Every structure is written in C-alpha cells, then in structure tokens.
C-alpha cells in the first residue's frame, strides 16, 4: 500500500509536469483529462469506478461517488482499512451522519506475528513491512444487506447446475495429499484432504507437521507468500474433517481482495454433503434456506470446541445456508448392516453458504433434524451406525467462484473426494431402490466413478405439483442457556408461482404477560436437536435443583457453587460443584455427596467440629475437610480419605471418629478452595 501511494504521488507529479490538469489542484470539473483518467490505470491497473468497488467500504461507495473526491484523496482513502475509512472521511469532509455508525465501530487488529522469537521457525518480517500492517480480519464488510429479502434468498440465489457441477474439474488419483487444481496471477486453489488442520495462529502457521495443511501446502506448491508472516497467503479455512478447495493469495493485496469479496458475500462456495434421513420427504419442497445465527464455543478446560445457536445481538453472528436435494437413497438393514435394526434413508444435498461460521453446515443441517452422516459431535446417536458406511464426516467443498483482481472470474472446481465417491457407490449398491450395476447405457461403473457418473446412475427426487400459499408450518420454543433468553424456531413455506422453498429461522422470543412458555424439548429439529456443551448442560441442571431447599445443610459448606480442585495443592486442574439435591457435578463426571457428622458426645466447652463432606465420583471416595479460614482468602479444604468407593463400606465407627481429629494429617497433596466464600 505504501508503494501504491508512492505510485499515485509520482503519477500526479508527472501529470502536473506535463501540464495536465490534476484533480485536487483545481476545481472539480465533470470532464477530466485523459492523463488524470489514466491515474488509476497507472497505479493499480483498474479504472476509478473499479477502484471504488474494490478498495472502498461497501457502505461508503455511494457517498464517495457523490462527494466528487479528487483522485489523490480517493487513492489515499483506499489505503486505509475498511474500519478506518469512515473516520478519515469525517476528518476530510466534516461530520457526515450517514457514516457516524461506521466511524464508531471499533477496529479489530490481528495479533502481531513474532514467529522467530516464539521458536516456530517462521521467517523475519522485514521484507513484508513495506506496507502498513493491516489486520487479518474475519469480520464482514456489510453482513446484513442480503437478509432483508427472504424471497430473493429462496428463489434468486442460484446453484451451479447438476450438469456443470464438476465441469472443468481435474481427475485425481488420491485423496490423502495436497494438489494444485487452479491458478491465476493472484490466486492458487489447492485441494485439501480430510484430516489436516487449518489454523492461523503461530503454531498453525509455522509448525512443520504432516497434518498441518499450511505447512504441507507450501511444501507441495511454490507460492510467493511462503514467508508472509501474517497469513502465509491463506484466504479462508476448512474444518479439519472437511475436504475440498482452499484458496491461497499470492500477495497480501490478493488476500485482502479475497476477504473483501468474501465479506460482501460475493464468493460462491458450494459443498456436497450426505445427510441422515429423508430431507423434504416424498413431495418436497427440496430447496430451502437456513437463517440461524451462531456463536463459536470454546471450552479449553473441558477441551470442547464447536458452535451453538444464539440470537442475542453481540453474541450470535448471522449465518445463512441454502440447500437443494440431489438424491434420496433407502438402505435396508440387511447383512452386515442388520445391527441397525431398521432401514435408513440418506439424502445427498448441494449447499451454498453465504457466511463462513465455525461448523456452519454441520450445525444448520442438525437444526433441520438431518445431521451430516459421520458427525460425532452433532449426530452422536447415529455415529456407530454411520461408521459402517463412512470413514469420516461426509462433507466436501466442491466449487468456489469469485472475481479475480483483474476483474475476470476465478473458478476452482474439483470432483468429489475419492473416499466419498466410494461411500456413495456403496450406498447406491445397497439401496433397495437404485442399484449401481451400471448406468443407463448398460456400462459397468468403476470403483471411483466420479460424482457426475453417480448422479447419472440415480434418479432426481420429483417434487409434487401442490398449490400452496406461504405459511408457517412448524414452530419450536426453547430456552437458550447461553444467553439466558427464549428463542423460537420457525419453519416457513415460501412460494413463487409453482416453485416452493422452505425457510428455517431462529429469532428471539418474548413471552407475553411474563408467562414462562413450555419448551419443545421433544422435537427432532430446532435447538432441541443440537449439541449442547457440557458447561451449559450443567448450568441447566443446577438451575433446576437449586429451586429445592437443602435439608440440614451446614452454612459452613456452601452448596450450588463451584469449588476449585488442585491435585498438587497449588495449580487448579479441575472443579466440583455439589448441588442441593445430593448430586455432584465435576470435571470428571457426575457423582453424589452427603455430610458426615461426628457421632460422639461433646462437652459444653468443646468446640463443635464442622462436618466432613463425603463425595463420590469417578468410582472413588473423597472425604473433604474444611480448613480454618485465613485472612483475606477463600475457604479451603483438603482430603482426609481417598480410596475406591467399594472400600467405604468397611469403615468402622472408630475409623470414622478418627477422621474428625483436628491433628489428623491430609492423606494426599490435593487441596481446593471455594469461589466467592470467605
């Protein structure tokens, strides 16, 4: 960008030296000279209008055009990050109400890369610092412009036709290594195999591992961004279990260009997935849009990562997926699949995502009640059955298309991964409705027939010609444990002529009159069918049991709060939470607890000893002793007994009495403390 500014300054100086009128040095006129008109061609190889479309915030483009800015001012404005352009406009042109909202938005900056200092083997940043360090942003430029027209989403947002789906895709002979499938002057499209992680932190960028996709990609393909310290050219990310197309930029400008296109939802990303169940039923509709906001969930203590649905502004982010059904198959529970107990339906769908949230397709399809086949997190009930058919999650990024920096379309297409081709071939052979003995021409089908051949040898589901009006078909009300509010899921039918489409939506819900609505917890779709993190599950249980009063609970042992647990007595590595109903929730699973009080008689002058807490979890008995409070510190405890739970029955009365001796030493180094209790 510094070079771009220098080129612009040089071009303006050259135009002035030649006697050509330079915008910004004289009053703006409608007819600009040829030299001035060529300024953007000289500096960045595009016209003024194209420059505005590429480098100016979408919400500011019409204002910039109306302000009649000089070429120099426009070039300087385009060098700022999108989040800073509104502030720069206010500085140069005064207060503009229409940009006040954009100017007030905080700019997010990426963490500085210090690869060599952290020992990850990354290159020095010197040669990449000739341009301002712009953040590797993931935010979208204007994420809501497409949400106001549901009818257009359902009927105008197109898919690549079935005939052209794999058109131009190269033939691959393996599915376990990285391959180059398309290249231009600015971008490279690679085929990512399943099982490789894609992470853009320091370790993900520079770790030399055969499972690190960024590392392997730069080893297999020579790209100019090999030593770029911020992204190494990576423009977007696929999940580790997903195969398909990954785009790399050959420069930082190319990366920024892609992010702008992606943030404006101009990148067409299409996937192929196999779903559990018969989506659309027998009569359809077989096309739909899922508009369900999501929030990324990270619990490092429990090592749980994924996404949950959330409608609260500031927590849930917009997420939209469009799908269309390609094929239905019914696989009988016979032979090696007899353990299923019943026949199963499978649906092959083509998907197009407008946003790129974590696990977006997996969460949205589970929201419909038709999760991806082979998905352990969002479809655990069927994972064992799925394992008889699929080696991994059935999800593949098949096609990507966007506008290159030169204005030409960049299209990257790949055939279905060979391991997933084998799955579909097997499903068709097992299907009672569509055997795969051969195609319509009677020829035999190879082991890796390709997606086009598989579709050719099967039948597209036919939608019934039913005249229907737009209406709400189903609704489900649920309480969100994440944002502590109610939301309602709706399935609505939209029509345009004889075309039909389903619109799945999740939005906030306010009960009327303060009444608490009944939850639709038995639904097989909506939030009730989604994965719930352990922390949110435990909070739900806690809210239920805390309504009951604890019977005879001593005040010295607070209940319903989380206690830290440290095996070495110093560093916390777990937690326990005793609930008033006698149940126990811990990092290591559920358990039970009860109070153990001394049975011997006490004199009037003797000080009563606090009861011990008899806690059992993980098949182990733990007897906790409350220690005297220290000034300025939380209540603490240690263990006087730790043994297998089955040995607790052998405790004699004498041994139990000994546990209350004040001078009895702790049985191990384990210590703990109670949060918020003194």
C-alpha angles and dihedrals in degrees: 000000000000088000090050091053091048091050090050092050091048092049092050091049091049091049091051092048091053091053095249118145111255120208111239091034093070138021114297113259130190093237112060122196122256092247092053091045089055093053095096091044089055096046105037107000098249140090125264091256092050090048090055091049093050106037107024124082111262092235091054101045096092091046093050090051092049095046091062093221120192120253091251092052092046092050091050092048092052090056091066124085115262091251091054099045095081091054091049090052090052091051094050100036104025129243112344113185093206093061097041092095093051093045091053094054112105117241117235116217127199119239114266115260113237098166100155094046090052093049100242095128095246123155125257116270097226101106092043096054095078087097129052113275099252116190119258089238126192097185120110124245097227109354099179108051093098097045098075096070111057092168091058091048091053099044111014101045100090136207128215106265119257091245093053097037096106096020110143093012115143121234114253127201098194140036103199105071138057118266134183111236105168139011140181134171091278108025142042124201116207132187110238117204122218116264098045117110122224113205128155101203120106095275093044092051099047110018110120100222132136088231094052105097096198092053094045092045093057091046093053099039127038107229129170092233093063091113099032103128102211109050105346086229097301108146102184140354138242124201115263092248093048123089127201144072124000120183123216124190119220092217141018089256090055091050091050091047091054093047090052091050091046093046090053090049092243094128110093107215117181128186138187119220138170114223133201112247136011107300110206094013119230100317104032150180088221096185128068149152125231113206104179121142117227141199126208112240123208123174107171094178093059093029091236119149130170141088136288130196116253132167099191112116111245093027107050117055124209113266125179129181128177121201139184126191116241104175144357124211131184114206116196121226095242137127112355089000095056090105087073088076093211140036117273134213123218129193126205109208137185113218136194120192124204093189132034107224122161109278089352098154093042093051095043095050090048087051088060090053091250107097124185117277111253095021108140096183102047098026106033095146092066100033095102091050092045091052089069089065111025133045093206144350108319099234128121132173100226106174142014129184132177141143114279122222090262091056095254120122116259109211123185119182132172134179121248112287111269094239090055091046087059089052094053091045090054093045091053092048091051095043113107091211103045120031118189100221090128145321129274089277090057095246122141119256118234125231089258103034098163127240094276091056093046091052091045090057094052137058128255111233111252119228117225116246096239121158107223137162125228108275146146109265103181140001134190127192119206140165116242111223090193099060097018094235139107124260134180128219117210134191110201132181120224125190137193112182105309093340121103133192136174122233116201114196140175120197140157119282129205115197113229119243093007092285118150108236122222114257121240092226095151096059117117091215137045125038091330090067096052135096114269119202117240093245092056091046091054092047089054091051091047093053090054098048097042088067088071118077119243111245110231095338111169115236090230091071110056113210130207094033130106119254122202117236125204120182092197093042093244115056120051113237101160147005141222131204120194113205125211093246093064097260124123130213118198140165088256098050141282127319145150137258141191138175120260112206129187115260101198121101118258132215122237092253096046118104113237113243119230114250121258122240114237104204126177124189135138090025088294131112117224121186109199123203121200111229126214112276118257122217112272094001137104123256111279136197140191135196124261095176133027118168142128111296093237090064093059092085090064093063111121125211090251092054092047090052090051090058089069095056107122092219095049108125122234115263095225143001094267114125135170144182136210116240115235096002124115 
